[in-house]
Amino acid sequence: VSTLSSTTSSILLQIAMRAEADPFRARLAGFSPWQPLSPPLPALFCSASLHSRPVHLVIPGSDQRFHVDSIGTQPAAVTAFAAISRFRPSLIINAGTAGGFSSAGAAIGDVYISDGPVAFHDRRVPLGAFEPAGIGSYPSLECRALAASLNLKLGRLTTGDSLDLCDADARQIAPTNSTLPPVKDMEAAAIAWVAGLFGIPFIGLKAITDLVDHEHPTAAQFERNLEMAVARLAETLERVVTSISIA
Ligand code: SAH
């Protein structure tokens, strides 16, 4: 990845759920303990070094009132802002799980890397320029060579704040002129927006836990497949970060 020329510039990895972050953290030796990123945000970070490149891992943390991971776009954006302000990374990778579309060739456990713009699918504002502003379509870093060398699928990341898929969201996600398979998550576009404000390249890396166009309810699939998908994510994320670090 040519944009990362300096060997000392850091990489920021943002992951929504602790259960997604811990397997990666366990793979890479030498991570510092989790520390508060920027109170009163519940966000936590830890840092390590890979091939002399600092790697910072950040999670939005556990919600104080509900005692669950702070998933979704609002914690994702605020956490990204705090983490980028603190670490000034030269790249941000949002890793996590996502819903895939079997109609577009997705299978449980597939790992997709972002290609092209990252959009919101649940912000409907048909008022002139507010409409495309709501959809966002924030750029992601061009990663086709990396995807080919690591044998990763390319996907069109699409973000909303619900796990389920209502008809209006499905219409928004439906392919326009894109042949890329959609990959549905709850954070990527929010983080890509913040990355764009700072002029930092954004990569999304998502392991499929559930097929949204499958007869089984998404939540049940998610719980059944989380562990396997997250193991694949951790292994792939290590390969991506290593490839980028030694490039
Ligand atoms: N019930 C789960 C909550 C996970 S919410 C639990 O108890 O652990 C889903 C998380 O995984 C979000 O961070 C989102 O980015 C991702 N995700 C996985 N499948 C998704 C889908 N089909 N649609 C949207 N986000 C999905």
Residues whose N, C-alpha, C, O or C-beta is under 5 A from the ligand:
A	BS01	SAH	A16 I71 G72 T97 A98 G99 S162 L163 K184 D185 M186 E187 T209 D210 V212 T218
